[in-house]
């Protein structure tokens, strides 16, 4: 696994993990890498110092399978927290987020679905939103 520091055309910094540098190149070329803040697919790698491991023990990244397992567990936990504590508003997410932001609806944490265009409009209007991690595959069903 390799972690890249990335930035979009709107200068939003973020990080993403890829199985290899060629995996990043392939996904970026196909327009699959997008900014989690604004949805822009104009993404570029930033200069990063490599992770250097000391002599005290193996680095976590030395075991890609363990790292992937930990990342998938973290994604499951984030998603479970949101599903347990936020209100699901389905495909009315953009409309409800805007109503909450403008004070026309009860202030609360919500989640749901929105198109890339709806997310861009929310961001342009200063309404905070972020993508929810997709449910990772069930580890018991991994091949």
ZIKA-V728232 format. One record per residue. N is the residue number from 1. RES is the residue in one small letter. SS is DSSP state (helix for helix, strand for strand, loop for the rest). OMEGA is omega as a letter, one per 40 degrees, with the letter a starting at -180 (* if undefined). BURIAL is 1 if it has 16 or more other ideal C-beta (glycine too) atoms within 10 Angstrom, else 0. Layout:
n=N res=RES ss=SS omega=OMEGA burial=BURIAL
n=N res=RES ss=SS omega=OMEGA burial=BURIAL
//
This chain:
n=1 res=x ss=loop omega=i burial=1
n=2 res=x ss=strand omega=a burial=1
n=3 res=x ss=strand omega=i burial=0
n=4 res=x ss=strand omega=i burial=1
n=5 res=x ss=strand omega=a burial=0
n=6 res=x ss=strand omega=i burial=1
n=7 res=x ss=strand omega=i burial=1
n=8 res=x ss=strand omega=a burial=1
n=9 res=x ss=loop omega=i burial=0
n=10 res=x ss=loop omega=i burial=0
n=11 res=x ss=loop omega=i burial=0
n=12 res=x ss=loop omega=i burial=0
n=13 res=x ss=strand omega=i burial=0
n=14 res=x ss=strand omega=i burial=1
n=15 res=x ss=strand omega=i burial=0
n=16 res=x ss=strand omega=a burial=1
n=17 res=x ss=strand omega=i burial=0
n=18 res=x ss=strand omega=a burial=1
n=19 res=x ss=loop omega=i burial=0
n=20 res=x ss=loop omega=i burial=0
n=21 res=x ss=helix omega=i burial=0
n=22 res=x ss=helix omega=i burial=0
n=23 res=x ss=helix omega=i burial=0
n=24 res=x ss=helix omega=a burial=1
n=25 res=x ss=helix omega=a burial=0
n=26 res=x ss=helix omega=a burial=0
n=27 res=x ss=helix omega=i burial=1
n=28 res=x ss=helix omega=a burial=1
n=29 res=x ss=helix omega=i burial=0
n=30 res=x ss=loop omega=i burial=0
n=31 res=x ss=loop omega=a burial=0
n=32 res=x ss=loop omega=i burial=0
n=33 res=x ss=loop omega=a burial=1
n=34 res=x ss=loop omega=a burial=1
n=35 res=x ss=loop omega=i burial=1
n=36 res=x ss=loop omega=a burial=1
n=37 res=x ss=loop omega=a burial=1
n=38 res=x ss=loop omega=i burial=1
n=39 res=x ss=loop omega=i burial=1
n=40 res=x ss=loop omega=i burial=1
n=41 res=x ss=loop omega=i burial=0
n=42 res=x ss=loop omega=a burial=0
n=43 res=x ss=strand omega=i burial=1
n=44 res=x ss=strand omega=i burial=0
n=45 res=x ss=strand omega=i burial=0
n=46 res=x ss=loop omega=i burial=0
n=47 res=x ss=loop omega=a burial=0
n=48 res=x ss=loop omega=i burial=0
n=49 res=x ss=loop omega=i burial=0
n=50 res=x ss=loop omega=i burial=0
n=51 res=x ss=loop omega=a burial=0
n=52 res=x ss=loop omega=a burial=0
n=53 res=x ss=loop omega=i burial=0
n=54 res=x ss=loop omega=a burial=0
n=55 res=x ss=loop omega=a burial=0
n=56 res=x ss=loop omega=a burial=0
n=57 res=x ss=loop omega=a burial=0
n=58 res=x ss=loop omega=i burial=0
n=59 res=x ss=loop omega=i burial=0
n=60 res=x ss=helix omega=a burial=0
n=61 res=x ss=helix omega=i burial=0
n=62 res=x ss=helix omega=i burial=0
n=63 res=x ss=loop omega=a burial=0
n=64 res=x ss=helix omega=a burial=0
n=65 res=x ss=helix omega=i burial=0
n=66 res=x ss=helix omega=i burial=0
n=67 res=x ss=helix omega=i burial=1
n=68 res=x ss=helix omega=i burial=0
n=69 res=x ss=helix omega=i burial=0
n=70 res=x ss=helix omega=i burial=0
n=71 res=x ss=helix omega=i burial=0
n=72 res=x ss=helix omega=i burial=1
n=73 res=x ss=helix omega=i burial=0
n=74 res=x ss=helix omega=i burial=0
n=75 res=x ss=helix omega=i burial=0
n=76 res=x ss=helix omega=a burial=0
n=77 res=x ss=helix omega=i burial=0
n=78 res=x ss=helix omega=a burial=0
n=79 res=x ss=helix omega=a burial=1
n=80 res=x ss=helix omega=i burial=0
n=81 res=x ss=helix omega=a burial=0
n=82 res=x ss=helix omega=a burial=0
n=83 res=x ss=helix omega=a burial=0
n=84 res=x ss=helix omega=a burial=0
n=85 res=x ss=helix omega=a burial=0
n=86 res=x ss=loop omega=i burial=0
n=87 res=x ss=strand omega=i burial=0
n=88 res=x ss=strand omega=a burial=0
n=89 res=x ss=loop omega=i burial=1
n=90 res=x ss=helix omega=a burial=0
n=91 res=x ss=helix omega=i burial=0
n=92 res=x ss=helix omega=a burial=0
n=93 res=x ss=helix omega=a burial=1
n=94 res=x ss=helix omega=a burial=1
n=95 res=x ss=helix omega=a burial=0
n=96 res=x ss=helix omega=i burial=1
n=97 res=x ss=helix omega=i burial=1
n=98 res=x ss=helix omega=a burial=1
n=99 res=x ss=helix omega=i burial=0
n=100 res=x ss=helix omega=a burial=1
n=101 res=x ss=helix omega=a burial=1
n=102 res=x ss=loop omega=i burial=0
n=103 res=x ss=loop omega=i burial=0
n=104 res=x ss=loop omega=i burial=0
n=105 res=x ss=loop omega=a burial=0
n=106 res=x ss=loop omega=i burial=0
n=107 res=x ss=loop omega=i burial=0
n=108 res=x ss=loop omega=i burial=0
n=109 res=x ss=loop omega=a burial=0
n=110 res=x ss=strand omega=i burial=1
n=111 res=x ss=strand omega=a burial=1
n=112 res=x ss=loop omega=a burial=1
n=113 res=x ss=loop omega=i burial=0
n=114 res=x ss=loop omega=i burial=1
n=115 res=x ss=loop omega=i burial=0
n=116 res=x ss=helix omega=i burial=0
n=117 res=x ss=helix omega=i burial=0
n=118 res=x ss=helix omega=i burial=1
n=119 res=x ss=helix omega=i burial=1
n=120 res=x ss=helix omega=i burial=0
n=121 res=x ss=helix omega=i burial=0
n=122 res=x ss=helix omega=a burial=1
n=123 res=x ss=helix omega=i burial=1
n=124 res=x ss=helix omega=a burial=0
n=125 res=x ss=loop omega=i burial=0
n=126 res=x ss=loop omega=i burial=0
n=127 res=x ss=loop omega=a burial=0
n=128 res=x ss=loop omega=i burial=0
n=129 res=x ss=loop omega=a burial=1
n=130 res=x ss=loop omega=i burial=0
n=131 res=x ss=loop omega=i burial=0
n=132 res=x ss=loop omega=i burial=0
n=133 res=x ss=loop omega=i burial=1
n=134 res=x ss=loop omega=i burial=0
n=135 res=x ss=loop omega=i burial=0
n=136 res=x ss=loop omega=i burial=1
n=137 res=x ss=loop omega=i burial=0
n=138 res=x ss=loop omega=a burial=0
n=139 res=x ss=helix omega=a burial=0
n=140 res=x ss=helix omega=a burial=0
n=141 res=x ss=helix omega=i burial=0
n=142 res=x ss=loop omega=a burial=0
n=143 res=x ss=loop omega=* burial=0
//
